[in-house]
Amino acid sequence: MRIVSGKYGGRFFRPSKKLKARPTTDFAKENLFNILENRFDFENLTALDLFSGTGNIGFELVSRGCKQVTSVDKDPQNIRFINQIKDKLGIENLTVIKKDAFKFIATVNEQFDIIFADPPYQLQGIEKLPGMIAENNLLREGGYFILEHSKDTDIPHNENFIEHRKYGHVNFSFYTAKKQSFQ
């Protein structure tokens, strides 16, 4: 795992082979952040990284200057790895939460500028995430929800769907909170 750019850019971390995570590829991550950097000023943003896995996206958001990032994952080994890297880098603006992402969405009372979700590609219910984010009002107006998924996942393209991008085997569907709901 590599942090591509920002304060911690160029740092490499080797997750244990025991981790049950599939980090977003560097190629896809670089392209994703090229899009985001052209649309957002990171230093004033809060972000949520759901299904964090190795923390790859959360660390990239912190490195690029997000004022606060919350990483959520239910696997204890993933949480341990994220906390080890957080401590090693001395990061104070990353909150790590051990919880099922679906349960977190249903209970959190906070809004975010960027929400990124990278669930296991075969996980049931992925297609419900855009609606759940909207129903729970988690995205600030003008913010982005980005869902990473496989080409085989049927993701809804509703009124707040912005675009779909594909980088190798990685697919991103983008939604915004430009309207009251994007279910």
N, CA, C and O of each residue as an XYZ file, in Angstrom:
732
protein
N       0.854     -1.171      0.000
C       0.000      0.000      0.000
C       0.898      1.231      0.000
O       1.868      1.314      0.753
N       0.549      2.193     -0.870
C       1.349      3.403     -0.993
C       0.453      4.625     -0.867
O      -0.630      4.675     -1.452
N       0.910      5.608     -0.101
C       0.248      6.907     -0.078
C       0.844      7.680     -1.244
O       2.055      7.889     -1.301
N       0.001      8.102     -2.168
C       0.456      8.659     -3.436
C       0.966     10.083     -3.300
O       2.030     10.406     -3.828
N       0.229     10.945     -2.602
C       0.569     12.368     -2.630
C       0.274     13.022     -1.289
O      -0.346     12.423     -0.410
N       0.729     14.257     -1.149
C       0.449     15.037      0.048
C       1.523     14.889      1.107
O       2.650     14.482      0.827
N       1.150     15.226      2.323
C       2.070     15.240      3.464
C       2.813     13.919      3.648
O       4.001     13.914      3.970
N       2.119     12.799      3.447
C       2.723     11.481      3.634
C       3.005     10.779      2.307
O       3.249      9.573      2.278
N       2.971     11.534      1.209
C       3.171     10.965     -0.119
C       4.477     10.191     -0.230
O       5.514     10.612      0.282
N       4.404      9.056     -0.908
C       5.579      8.217     -1.124
C       5.823      7.192     -0.028
O       6.716      6.356     -0.159
N       5.052      7.240      1.042
C       5.236      6.269      2.123
C       4.600      4.942      1.728
O       3.491      4.902      1.194
N       5.316      3.861      2.000
C       4.840      2.502      1.695
C       4.586      1.755      3.000
O       5.327      1.894      3.974
N       3.519      0.959      2.993
C       3.205      0.110      4.139
C       2.799     -1.249      3.618
O       2.040     -1.348      2.653
N       3.290     -2.281      4.237
C       2.976     -3.639      3.807
C       1.967     -4.264      4.762
O       2.311     -4.653      5.878
N       0.712     -4.355      4.311
C      -0.288     -5.027      5.156
C       0.017     -6.514      5.256
O       0.545     -7.112      4.319
N      -0.311     -7.093      6.372
C      -0.157     -8.526      6.565
C      -1.001     -9.276      5.534
O      -2.075     -8.815      5.149
N      -0.522    -10.406      5.103
C      -1.290    -11.230      4.161
C      -2.553    -11.785      4.817
O      -3.439    -12.295      4.132
N      -2.634    -11.684      6.147
C      -3.806    -12.159      6.875
C      -4.989    -11.196      6.761
O      -6.131    -11.576      7.024
N      -4.715     -9.955      6.371
C      -5.804     -8.983      6.256
C      -6.766     -9.391      5.152
O      -6.358     -9.788      4.060
N      -8.048     -9.283      5.463
C      -9.087     -9.612      4.485
C      -9.509     -8.315      3.803
O     -10.619     -7.823      4.007
N      -8.610     -7.775      2.994
C      -8.893     -6.496      2.337
C      -8.320     -6.508      0.929
O      -7.321     -7.168      0.644
N      -8.981     -5.763      0.062
C      -8.536     -5.587     -1.313
C      -8.328     -4.093     -1.513
O      -9.275     -3.385     -1.857
N      -7.100     -3.593     -1.304
C      -6.880     -2.154     -1.435
C      -7.147     -1.671     -2.865
O      -6.880     -2.381     -3.834
N      -7.672     -0.462     -2.973
C      -7.850      0.175     -4.272
C      -6.480      0.282     -4.924
O      -5.514      0.691     -4.279
N      -6.389     -0.080     -6.195
C      -5.098     -0.053     -6.891
C      -4.551      1.370     -6.965
O      -5.316      2.335     -6.971
N      -3.227      1.497     -7.022
C      -2.608      2.818     -7.147
C      -3.109      3.538     -8.393
O      -3.378      4.739     -8.350
N      -3.238      2.810     -9.508
C      -3.706      3.404    -10.764
C      -5.101      4.016    -10.589
O      -5.335      5.160    -10.978
N      -6.009      3.256    -10.010
C      -7.372      3.748     -9.801
C      -7.384      4.882     -8.782
O      -8.092      5.873     -8.963
N      -6.609      4.741     -7.719
C      -6.570      5.758     -6.663
C      -6.021      7.085     -7.197
O      -6.559      8.147     -6.886
N      -4.964      7.029     -7.990
C      -4.406      8.251     -8.568
C      -5.430      8.953     -9.442
O      -5.573     10.174     -9.369
N      -6.139      8.206    -10.261
C      -7.162      8.801    -11.121
C      -8.324      9.362    -10.311
O      -8.824     10.444    -10.618
N      -8.756      8.647     -9.292
C      -9.824      9.126     -8.420
C      -9.431     10.462     -7.795
O     -10.218     11.410     -7.804
N      -8.228     10.538     -7.257
C      -7.811     11.773     -6.591
C      -7.527     12.901     -7.577
O      -7.621     14.069     -7.201
N      -7.186     12.595     -8.810
C      -7.088     13.652     -9.827
C      -8.448     14.305    -10.025
O      -8.543     15.526    -10.148
N      -9.496     13.497    -10.054
C     -10.865     14.022    -10.186
C     -11.210     14.874     -8.968
O     -11.663     16.010     -9.107
N     -10.996     14.326     -7.779
C     -11.371     15.027     -6.549
C     -10.589     16.320     -6.360
O     -11.154     17.320     -5.919
N      -9.297     16.316     -6.685
C      -8.485     17.526     -6.523
C      -8.953     18.647     -7.439
O      -8.782     19.820     -7.110
N      -9.534     18.311     -8.570
C     -10.049     19.327     -9.478
C     -11.399     19.876     -9.029
O     -11.866     20.879     -9.568
N     -12.027     19.236     -8.056
C     -13.367     19.646     -7.628
C     -13.447     20.107     -6.178
O     -14.432     20.733     -5.786
N     -12.429     19.808     -5.379
C     -12.473     20.123     -3.949
C     -11.158     20.714     -3.465
O     -10.088     20.418     -3.995
N     -11.266     21.556     -2.444
C     -10.124     22.026     -1.671
C     -10.127     21.185     -0.403
O     -10.966     21.396      0.473
N      -9.218     20.253     -0.291
C      -9.255     19.251      0.776
C      -9.144     19.833      2.187
O      -9.694     19.257      3.126
N      -8.455     20.946      2.358
C      -8.153     21.386      3.722
C      -9.379     21.751      4.546
O      -9.286     21.815      5.772
N     -10.508     21.989      3.924
C     -11.711     22.314      4.679
C     -12.727     21.184      4.705
O     -13.866     21.388      5.125
N     -12.334     20.003      4.265
C     -13.282     18.895      4.118
C     -13.239     17.905      5.268
O     -12.212     17.701      5.915
N     -14.404     17.295      5.496
C     -14.468     16.115      6.345
C     -14.842     14.945      5.439
O     -15.620     15.099      4.498
N     -14.286     13.790      5.731
C     -14.496     12.637      4.857
C     -14.787     11.395      5.679
O     -14.379     11.265      6.833
N     -15.509     10.489      5.039
C     -15.863      9.206      5.631
C     -15.399      8.109      4.688
O     -15.733      8.118      3.503
N     -14.633      7.169      5.212
C     -14.131      6.029      4.441
C     -14.811      4.773      5.003
O     -14.450      4.282      6.072
N     -15.805      4.266      4.256
C     -16.554      3.088      4.681
C     -15.928      1.822      4.106
O     -15.413      1.833      2.988
N     -15.971      0.748      4.860
C     -15.325     -0.516      4.464
C     -13.835     -0.220      4.233
O     -13.292     -0.530      3.172
N     -13.195      0.370      5.216
C     -11.846      0.930      5.078
C     -10.767     -0.072      4.712
O      -9.799      0.289      4.043
N     -10.907     -1.313      5.129
C      -9.880     -2.307      4.790
C      -8.534     -1.923      5.380
O      -8.373     -1.896      6.600
N      -7.563     -1.626      4.519
C      -6.223     -1.236      4.964
C      -6.137      0.236      5.358
O      -5.121      0.676      5.896
N      -7.189      0.992      5.096
C      -7.157      2.429      5.373
C      -6.576      3.239      4.234
O      -6.358      4.443      4.365
N      -6.326      2.581      3.120
C      -5.687      3.162      1.945
C      -6.276      4.525      1.555
O      -5.533      5.497      1.416
N      -7.580      4.606      1.381
C      -8.227      5.845      0.952
C      -8.231      6.866      2.087
O      -7.988      8.049      1.848
N      -8.499      6.436      3.302
C      -8.488      7.346      4.441
C      -7.137      8.020      4.626
O      -7.069      9.224      4.875
N      -6.059      7.246      4.506
C      -4.720      7.826      4.644
C      -4.427      8.811      3.519
O      -3.781      9.836      3.736
N      -4.900      8.501      2.330
C      -4.708      9.417      1.195
C      -5.452     10.729      1.445
O      -4.927     11.802      1.147
N      -6.664     10.656      1.987
C      -7.446     11.861      2.296
C      -6.752     12.701      3.365
O      -6.682     13.924      3.239
N      -6.244     12.062      4.409
C      -5.515     12.775      5.461
C      -4.264     13.410      4.876
O      -3.979     14.578      5.138
N      -3.522     12.654      4.090
C      -2.277     13.136      3.515
C      -2.487     14.363      2.637
O      -1.629     15.243      2.570
N      -3.622     14.415      1.970
C      -3.912     15.538      1.065
C      -4.548     16.712      1.787
O      -4.890     17.711      1.154
N      -4.715     16.612      3.106
C      -5.092     17.772      3.890
C      -6.498     17.833      4.429
O      -6.889     18.878      4.950
N      -7.295     16.761      4.335
C      -8.641     16.797      4.924
C      -8.532     17.132      6.407
O      -7.655     16.624      7.105
N      -9.431     17.994      6.879
C      -9.339     18.384      8.290
C      -9.757     17.262      9.227
O      -9.276     17.192     10.358
N     -10.653     16.375      8.772
C     -11.053     15.234      9.597
C     -11.502     14.088      8.699
O     -12.263     14.288      7.753
N     -11.022     12.885      9.008
C     -11.398     11.679      8.271
C     -11.835     10.625      9.282
O     -11.196     10.428     10.316
N     -12.938      9.952      8.958
C     -13.423      8.848      9.778
C     -13.340      7.579      8.943
O     -13.890      7.522      7.843
N     -12.661      6.570      9.453
C     -12.534      5.276      8.782
C     -13.327      4.235      9.552
O     -13.174      4.095     10.765
N     -14.179      3.503      8.833
C     -15.055      2.512      9.456
C     -14.819      1.150      8.822
O     -14.858      1.012      7.600
N     -14.575      0.149      9.651
C     -14.433     -1.227      9.195
C     -14.798     -2.133     10.365
O     -14.599     -1.765     11.522
N     -15.323     -3.299     10.073
C     -15.721     -4.193     11.167
C     -14.672     -5.239     11.512
O     -14.769     -5.881     12.558
N     -13.681     -5.423     10.666
C     -12.681     -6.468     10.896
C     -11.606     -5.991     11.882
O     -10.946     -4.983     11.630
N     -11.424     -6.705     13.002
C     -10.451     -6.280     14.014
C      -9.016     -6.183     13.498
O      -8.265     -5.303     13.919
N      -8.630     -7.084     12.585
C      -7.269     -7.021     12.038
C      -7.080     -5.771     11.181
O      -6.024     -5.141     11.231
N      -8.089     -5.412     10.403
C      -8.011     -4.191      9.598
C      -7.899     -2.966     10.506
O      -7.082     -2.077     10.267
N      -8.724     -2.932     11.539
C      -8.703     -1.805     12.482
C      -7.335     -1.702     13.149
O      -6.795     -0.606     13.294
N      -6.783     -2.820     13.547
C      -5.456     -2.836     14.178
C      -4.400     -2.275     13.223
O      -3.559     -1.472     13.628
N      -4.444     -2.699     11.951
C      -3.474     -2.220     10.965
C      -3.607     -0.704     10.762
O      -2.604      0.010     10.746
N      -4.838     -0.217     10.606
C      -5.060      1.217     10.406
C      -4.536      2.001     11.611
O      -3.876      3.026     11.441
N      -4.822      1.531     12.813
C      -4.342      2.224     14.010
C      -2.818      2.205     14.121
O      -2.221      3.176     14.587
N      -2.185      1.108     13.698
C      -0.714      1.042     13.714
C      -0.110      2.097     12.795
O       0.841      2.781     13.174
N      -0.655      2.232     11.597
C      -0.143      3.227     10.648
C      -0.449      4.634     11.156
O       0.398      5.523     11.074
N      -1.641      4.831     11.673
C      -2.026      6.128     12.236
C      -1.031      6.544     13.320
O      -0.556      7.679     13.329
N      -0.720      5.626     14.229
C       0.226      5.920     15.310
C       1.634      6.155     14.771
O       2.329      7.067     15.217
N       2.046      5.343     13.824
C       3.386      5.469     13.247
C       3.578      6.836     12.592
O       4.656      7.424     12.685
N       2.540      7.341     11.933
C       2.623      8.632     11.262
C       2.272      9.805     12.185
O       2.485     10.963     11.827
N       1.738      9.505     13.364
C       1.358     10.559     14.305
C       0.143     11.353     13.846
O       0.051     12.557     14.085
N      -0.783     10.674     13.191
C      -1.982     11.337     12.658
C      -2.997     11.548     13.778
O      -3.336     10.618     14.510
N      -3.475     12.785     13.898
C      -4.455     13.110     14.929
C      -5.849     13.361     14.374
O      -6.820     13.368     15.131
N      -5.963     13.564     13.077
C      -7.272     13.902     12.493
C      -7.908     12.721     11.759
O      -8.641     12.905     10.788
N      -7.623     11.516     12.230
C      -8.225     10.299     11.697
C      -8.892      9.549     12.847
O      -8.235      9.139     13.804
N     -10.195      9.378     12.735
C     -10.946      8.614     13.726
C     -11.215      7.237     13.144
O     -11.756      7.119     12.044
N     -10.843      6.204     13.872
C     -10.996      4.829     13.409
C     -12.095      4.167     14.233
O     -12.038      4.141     15.462
N     -13.099      3.630     13.534
C     -14.254      3.039     14.213
C     -14.432      1.591     13.769
O     -14.525      1.300     12.576
N     -14.478      0.681     14.753
C     -14.733     -0.734     14.478
C     -16.238     -0.955     14.538
O     -16.820     -1.059     15.618
N     -16.858     -1.024     13.365
C     -18.295     -1.204     13.294
C     -18.679     -1.631     11.885
O     -17.997     -1.285     10.920
N     -19.749     -2.367     11.767
C     -20.300     -2.714     10.465
C     -20.712     -1.415      9.770
O     -21.396     -0.586     10.370
N     -20.304     -1.230      8.518
C     -20.563      0.021      7.800
C     -22.056      0.301      7.641
O     -22.480      1.451      7.757
N     -22.855     -0.727      7.378
C     -24.299     -0.528      7.241
C     -24.907     -0.023      8.555
O     -25.767      0.858      8.546
N     -24.460     -0.582      9.680
C     -24.955     -0.134     10.987
C     -24.471      1.277     11.298
O     -25.202      2.078     11.880
N     -23.236      1.575     10.907
C     -22.711      2.926     11.119
C     -23.560      3.954     10.370
O     -23.942      4.981     10.932
N     -23.851      3.670      9.097
C     -24.666      4.578      8.284
C     -26.009      4.841      8.957
O     -26.500      5.970      8.948
N     -26.595      3.816      9.533
C     -27.918      3.933     10.150
C     -27.907      4.705     11.466
O     -28.955      5.177     11.907
N     -26.740      4.844     12.103
C     -26.706      5.441     13.436
C     -25.940      6.756     13.536
O     -26.113      7.478     14.518
N     -25.111      7.090     12.571
C     -24.289      8.304     12.683
C     -25.149      9.548     12.457
O     -26.040      9.553     11.607
N     -24.874     10.594     13.223
C     -25.596     11.866     13.112
C     -24.608     12.960     12.705
O     -24.417     13.941     13.424
N     -24.001     12.781     11.569
C     -22.970     13.710     11.100
C     -23.049     13.767      9.588
O     -23.507     12.821      8.948
N     -22.601     14.881      9.013
C     -22.527     14.997      7.556
C     -21.071     15.098      7.141
O     -20.219     15.554      7.904
N     -20.800     14.662      5.909
C     -19.452     14.644      5.371
C     -19.443     15.281      3.992
O     -20.461     15.308      3.298
N     -18.272     15.798      3.600
C     -18.110     16.379      2.268
C     -17.822     15.300      1.228
O     -18.282     15.379      0.089
N     -17.063     14.303      1.634
C     -16.734     13.180      0.756
C     -16.994     11.893      1.529
O     -16.542     11.726      2.662
N     -17.726     10.993      0.897
C     -17.926      9.656      1.461
C     -17.451      8.673      0.402
O     -17.898      8.706     -0.744
N     -16.545      7.808      0.803
C     -16.018      6.785     -0.093
C     -16.375      5.432      0.493
O     -16.176      5.199      1.686
N     -16.900      4.539     -0.333
C     -17.232      3.186      0.122
C     -16.601      2.175     -0.825
O     -16.805      2.226     -2.038
N     -15.839      1.265     -0.253
C     -15.197      0.201     -1.020
C     -15.543     -1.142     -0.375
O     -14.680     -1.794      0.212
N     -16.817     -1.554     -0.488
C     -17.221     -2.824      0.120
C     -16.632     -4.011     -0.643
O     -16.245     -3.872     -1.804
N     -16.565     -5.164     -0.002
C     -16.191     -6.366     -0.760
C     -17.117     -6.490     -1.969
O     -18.332     -6.335     -1.843
N     -16.552     -6.765     -3.119
C     -17.320     -6.750     -4.367
C     -18.510     -7.710     -4.357
O     -19.504     -7.450     -5.035
N     -18.438     -8.794     -3.619
C     -19.529     -9.771     -3.600
C     -20.510     -9.565     -2.453
O     -21.438    -10.357     -2.285
N     -20.317     -8.511     -1.662
C     -21.177     -8.257     -0.513
C     -22.599     -7.938     -0.955
O     -22.809     -7.144     -1.872
N     -23.564     -8.555     -0.305
C     -24.975     -8.288     -0.582
C     -25.351     -6.892     -0.086
O     -24.940     -6.485      1.001
N     -26.131     -6.162     -0.881
C     -26.643     -4.867     -0.456
C     -25.853     -3.665     -0.931
O     -26.204     -2.533     -0.601
N     -24.801     -3.880     -1.693
C     -23.988     -2.758     -2.175
C     -24.850     -1.733     -2.904
O     -24.673     -0.527     -2.732
N     -25.773     -2.216     -3.709
C     -26.607     -1.322     -4.526
C     -27.508     -0.425     -3.675
O     -28.055      0.555     -4.182
N     -27.667     -0.746     -2.399
C     -28.510      0.063     -1.509
C     -27.755      1.233     -0.882
O     -28.373      2.129     -0.307
N     -26.432      1.235     -0.986
C     -25.636      2.258     -0.298
C     -25.984      3.688     -0.707
O     -26.108      4.536      0.177
N     -26.150      4.012     -2.006
C     -26.508      5.404     -2.337
C     -27.792      5.862     -1.648
O     -27.858      6.984     -1.147
N     -28.797      5.017     -1.621
C     -30.054      5.356     -0.953
C     -29.896      5.498      0.547
O     -30.489      6.390      1.154
N     -29.100      4.626      1.153
C     -28.884      4.691      2.601
C     -28.164      5.982      2.995
O     -28.499      6.610      3.999
N     -27.184      6.362      2.198
C     -26.448      7.604      2.466
C     -27.418      8.782      2.422
O     -27.378      9.659      3.285
N     -28.295      8.799      1.407
C     -29.271      9.885      1.254
C     -30.304      9.878      2.373
O     -30.580     10.919      2.969
N     -30.877      8.713      2.663
C     -31.915      8.607      3.688
C     -31.433      9.093      5.049
O     -32.200      9.670      5.821
N     -30.171      8.858      5.331
C     -29.610      9.258      6.615
C     -28.940     10.629      6.561
O     -28.323     11.066      7.533
N     -29.065     11.300      5.423
C     -28.584     12.676      5.247
C     -27.112     12.827      5.649
O     -26.757     13.752      6.381
N     -26.269     11.927      5.174
C     -24.863     11.928      5.569
C     -23.971     12.811      4.697
O     -22.848     13.130      5.087
N     -24.456     13.203      3.536
C     -23.634     13.960      2.592
C     -24.051     15.423      2.581
O     -25.226     15.742      2.405
N     -23.073     16.312      2.771
C     -23.356     17.750      2.688
C     -23.701     18.121      1.254
O     -23.255     17.471      0.309
N     -24.496     19.169      1.100
C     -24.845     19.651     -0.232
C     -23.567     19.968     -1.008
O     -22.671     20.639     -0.498
N     -23.497     19.479     -2.236
C     -22.310     19.658     -3.064
C     -21.234     18.612     -2.833
O     -20.242     18.559     -3.558
N     -21.435     17.778     -1.817
C     -20.465     16.735     -1.515
C     -20.583     15.570     -2.478
O     -21.510     15.506     -3.286
N     -19.634     14.649     -2.385
C     -19.608     13.480     -3.264
C     -19.651     12.195     -2.462
O     -18.986     12.054     -1.435
N     -20.445     11.268     -2.952
C     -20.403      9.882     -2.492
C     -19.831      9.075     -3.647
O     -20.368      9.098     -4.755
N     -18.736      8.358     -3.386
C     -18.086      7.536     -4.399
C     -18.173      6.090     -3.955
O     -17.749      5.744     -2.852
N     -18.720      5.250     -4.812
C     -18.860      3.834     -4.536
C     -17.949      3.054     -5.471
O     -18.092      3.123     -6.691
N     -17.008      2.308     -4.891
C     -16.158      1.417     -5.691
C     -16.857      0.075     -5.801
O     -17.375     -0.448     -4.814
N     -16.870     -0.481     -7.009
C     -17.581     -1.741     -7.234
C     -17.023     -2.451     -8.455
O     -16.230     -1.889     -9.211
N     -17.445     -3.686     -8.635
C     -17.044     -4.452     -9.814
C     -17.956     -4.099    -10.980
O     -19.008     -3.487    -10.792
N     -17.555     -4.482    -12.165
C     -18.381     -4.223    -13.358
C     -19.675     -5.030    -13.316
O     -20.636     -4.687    -14.006
N     -19.715     -6.090    -12.523
C     -20.884     -6.957    -12.455
C     -21.952     -6.494    -11.467
O     -23.045     -7.058    -11.430
N     -21.645     -5.471    -10.667
C     -22.603     -4.985     -9.678
C     -23.561     -4.004    -10.345
O     -23.131     -3.067    -11.017
N     -24.848     -4.220    -10.157
C     -25.870     -3.348    -10.735
C     -26.084     -2.166     -9.797
O     -26.804     -2.266     -8.804
N     -25.455     -1.061    -10.122
C     -25.516      0.139     -9.293
C     -26.566      1.084     -9.867
O     -26.565      1.336    -11.072
N     -27.468      1.619     -9.026
C     -28.514      2.507     -9.531
C     -27.955      3.843    -10.020
O     -27.107      4.452     -9.367
N     -28.447      4.287    -11.180
C     -28.101      5.601    -11.717
C     -29.354      6.446    -11.602
O     -30.204      6.434    -12.492
N     -29.467      7.184    -10.500
C     -30.660      7.964    -10.247
C     -30.392      9.443    -10.479
O     -29.375      9.796    -11.076
N     -31.276     10.306    -10.021
C     -31.183     11.736    -10.323
C     -29.917     12.406     -9.801
O     -29.520     13.439    -10.342
N     -29.274     11.868     -8.782
C     -28.050     12.474     -8.262
C     -26.785     11.728     -8.672
O     -25.688     12.046     -8.214
N     -26.949     10.747     -9.525
C     -25.792     10.067    -10.102
C     -25.094     11.078    -11.015
O     -25.740     11.753    -11.817
N     -23.771     11.172    -10.884
C     -23.012     12.114    -11.704
C     -22.338     11.400    -12.873
O     -22.519     11.763    -14.035
N     -21.554     10.370    -12.532
C     -20.781      9.706    -13.570
C     -20.252      8.363    -13.085
O     -20.263      8.052    -11.894
N     -19.795      7.594    -14.040
C     -19.153      6.306    -13.789
C     -17.771      6.375    -14.423
O     -17.623      6.846    -15.550
N     -16.764      5.907    -13.702
C     -15.403      5.841    -14.224
C     -14.882      4.434    -14.007
O     -15.178      3.788    -13.002
N     -14.094      3.970    -14.978
C     -13.511      2.632    -14.890
C     -12.008      2.738    -15.086
O     -11.534      3.368    -16.032
N     -11.264      2.113    -14.179
C      -9.803      2.081    -14.239
C      -9.368      0.636    -14.043
O      -9.307      0.149    -12.914
N      -9.069     -0.042    -15.128
C      -8.755     -1.462    -15.053
C      -9.996     -2.216    -14.603
O     -11.048     -2.112    -15.233
N      -9.882     -2.973    -13.517
C     -11.011     -3.730    -12.981
C     -11.792     -2.947    -11.921
O     -12.766     -3.449    -11.360
N     -11.359     -1.728    -11.657
C     -11.985     -0.912    -10.621
C     -12.995      0.036    -11.257
O     -12.685      0.733    -12.222
N     -14.208      0.052    -10.705
C     -15.281      0.933    -11.165
C     -15.662      1.873    -10.037
O     -15.788      1.453     -8.887
N     -15.846      3.152    -10.365
C     -16.312      4.142     -9.407
C     -17.612      4.726     -9.929
O     -17.691      5.142    -11.085
N     -18.637      4.758     -9.077
C     -19.868      5.480     -9.381
C     -19.923      6.675     -8.445
O     -19.767      6.534     -7.232
N     -20.148      7.863     -9.023
C     -20.159      9.117     -8.285
C     -21.588      9.628     -8.151
O     -22.373      9.605     -9.099
N     -21.899     10.090     -6.940
C     -23.195     10.710     -6.646
C     -22.918     12.031     -5.932
O     -21.868     12.200     -5.312
N     -23.854     12.956     -6.022
C     -23.717     14.208     -5.295
C     -25.003     14.500     -4.531
O     -26.058     13.931     -4.812
N     -24.889     15.388     -3.573
C     -26.058     15.780     -2.777
C     -26.605     17.101     -3.298
O     -26.931     17.998     -2.520
N     -26.704     17.215     -4.611
C     -27.189     18.466     -5.202
C     -28.687     18.634     -5.022
O     -29.211     19.746     -5.094
N     -29.373     17.516     -4.787
C     -30.818     17.569     -4.555
C     -31.083     17.003     -3.174
O     -30.183     16.477     -2.520
N     -32.302     17.115     -2.749
C     -32.635     16.693     -1.393
C     -32.367     15.205     -1.156
O     -32.037     14.814     -0.036
N     -32.500     14.386     -2.171
C     -32.336     12.952     -1.992
C     -31.774     12.347     -3.255
O     -32.066     12.821     -4.353
N     -30.972     11.309     -3.122
C     -30.478     10.622     -4.314
C     -30.698      9.133     -4.217
O     -29.795      8.350     -4.510
N     -31.875      8.735     -3.812
C     -32.217      7.331     -3.633
C     -32.408      6.638     -4.952
O     -32.702      5.443     -4.985
